[in-house]
Amino acid sequence: MAQNRRAKSAQAGPGFESLLARIEEIVARLEKGDLPLEDSVQLFEEGMRLCTDCTRLLDQAETRVRVLLEGEPPAEAEAQSEPAS
């Protein structure tokens, strides 16, 4: 069962920890200040995309934890975690 979850996770893309590690690499490179402007902008864009992905993963984890703690049906919990437009 745990292997099945790991296989699904690997297919879904990088996990939170690897995304965060890449963000940290990007920040370190940008903080050095020795990159050309275009390279800096491209790294910044990548970092922002990764931040969005991290936020999505954190939101999903929060929903799962809330479901476990409150005993809500998953559909109800997901509807509550959707941002209002």
Contact map, one row per residue, 1 for C-alpha under 8 A:
1111100000000000000000000000000000000000000000000000000000000000000000000000000000000
1111110000000000000000000000000000000000000000000000000000000000000000000000000000000
1111111000000000000000000000000000000000000000000000000000000000000000000000000000000
1111111100000000000000000000000000000000000000000000000000000000000000000000000000000
1111111110000000000000000000000000000000000000000000000000000000000000000000000000000
0111111111000000000000000000000000000000000000000000000000000000000000000000000000000
0011111111100000000000000000000000000000000000000000000000000000000000000000000000000
0001111111110000000000000000000000000000000000000000000000000000000000000000000000000
0000111111111110000000000000000000000000000000000000000000000000000000000000000000000
0000011111111100000000000000000000000000000000000000000000000000000000000000000000000
0000001111111000000000000000000000000000000000000000000000000000000000000000000000000
0000000111111100000000000000000000000000000000000000000000000000000000000000000000000
0000000011111110000000000000000000000000000000000000000000000000000000000000000000000
0000000011011111011000000000000000000000000000000000000000000000000000000000000000000
0000000010001111111000000000000000000000000000000000000000000000000000000000000000000
0000000000000111111100000000000000000000000000000000010010000000000000000000000000000
0000000000000011111110000000000000000000000000000000000000000000000000000000000000000
0000000000000111111111000000000000000000000000000000000000000000000000000000000000000
0000000000000111111111100000000000000000000000000100110000000000000000000000000000000
0000000000000001111111110000000000000000000000000110010000000000000000000000000000000
0000000000000000111111111000000000000000000000000000000000000000000000000000000000000
0000000000000000011111111100000000000000000000100000000000000000000000000000000000000
0000000000000000001111111110000000000000000000100110000000000000000000000000000000000
0000000000000000000111111111000000000000000000000000000000000000000000000000000000000
0000000000000000000011111111100000000000000000000000000000000000000000000000000000000
0000000000000000000001111111110000000000001100100000000000000000000000000000000000000
0000000000000000000000111111111000000000000000000000000000000000000000000000000000000
0000000000000000000000011111111100000000000000000000000000000000000000000000000000000
0000000000000000000000001111111110100000000000000000000000000000000000000000000000000
0000000000000000000000000111111111100001001100000000000000000000000000000000000000000
0000000000000000000000000011111110000000000000000000000000000000000000000000000000000
0000000000000000000000000001111111100000000000000000000000000000000000000000000000000
0000000000000000000000000000111111100000000000000000000000000000000000000000000000000
0000000000000000000000000000010111110000000000000000000000000000000000000000000000000
0000000000000000000000000000110111111011000000000000000000000000000000000000000000000
0000000000000000000000000000000001111111000000000000000000000000000000000000000000000
0000000000000000000000000000000000111111100000000000000000000000000000000000000000000
0000000000000000000000000000000000011111110000000000000000000000000000000000000000000
0000000000000000000000000000000000111111111000000000000000000000000000000000000000000
0000000000000000000000000000010000111111111100000000000000000000000000000000000000000
0000000000000000000000000000000000001111111110000000000000000000000000000000000000000
0000000000000000000000000000000000000111111111000000000000000000000000000000000000000
0000000000000000000000000100010000000011111111100000000000000000000000000000000000000
0000000000000000000000000100010000000001111111110000000000000000000000000000000000000
0000000000000000000000000000000000000000111111111000000000000000000000000000000000000
0000000000000000000000000000000000000000011111111100000000000000000000000000000000000
0000000000000000000001100100000000000000001111111110000000000000000000000000000000000
0000000000000000000000000000000000000000000111111111000000000000000000000000000000000
0000000000000000000000000000000000000000000011111111100000000000000000000000000000000
0000000000000000001100100000000000000000000001111111110000000000000000000000000000000
0000000000000000000100100000000000000000000000111111111000000000000000000000000000000
0000000000000000000000000000000000000000000000011111111100000000000000000000000000000
0000000000000000001000000000000000000000000000001111111110000000000000000000000000000
0000000000000001001100000000000000000000000000000111111111000000000000000000000000000
0000000000000000000000000000000000000000000000000011111111100000000000000000000000000
0000000000000000000000000000000000000000000000000001111111110000000000000000000000000
0000000000000001000000000000000000000000000000000000111111111000000000000000000000000
0000000000000000000000000000000000000000000000000000011111111100000000000000000000000
0000000000000000000000000000000000000000000000000000001111111110000000000000000010000
0000000000000000000000000000000000000000000000000000000111111111000000000000000000000
0000000000000000000000000000000000000000000000000000000011111111100000000000000000000
0000000000000000000000000000000000000000000000000000000001111111110000000000000000000
0000000000000000000000000000000000000000000000000000000000111111111000000000110010000
0000000000000000000000000000000000000000000000000000000000011111111100000100000000000
0000000000000000000000000000000000000000000000000000000000001111111110000000000000000
0000000000000000000000000000000000000000000000000000000000000111111111110000100000000
0000000000000000000000000000000000000000000000000000000000000011111111111100100000000
0000000000000000000000000000000000000000000000000000000000000001111111110000000000000
0000000000000000000000000000000000000000000000000000000000000000111111100000000000000
0000000000000000000000000000000000000000000000000000000000000000011111110000000000000
0000000000000000000000000000000000000000000000000000000000000000011111111000000000000
0000000000000000000000000000000000000000000000000000000000000000011101111101100000000
0000000000000000000000000000000000000000000000000000000000000000001000111111100000000
0000000000000000000000000000000000000000000000000000000000000001001000011111110000000
0000000000000000000000000000000000000000000000000000000000000000000000001111111000000
0000000000000000000000000000000000000000000000000000000000000000000000011111111100000
0000000000000000000000000000000000000000000000000000000000000010011000011111111110000
0000000000000000000000000000000000000000000000000000000000000010000000000111111111000
0000000000000000000000000000000000000000000000000000000000000000000000000011111111000
0000000000000000000000000000000000000000000000000000000000000000000000000001111111000
0000000000000000000000000000000000000000000000000000000000100010000000000000111111100
0000000000000000000000000000000000000000000000000000000000000000000000000000011111110
0000000000000000000000000000000000000000000000000000000000000000000000000000000011111
0000000000000000000000000000000000000000000000000000000000000000000000000000000001111
0000000000000000000000000000000000000000000000000000000000000000000000000000000000111
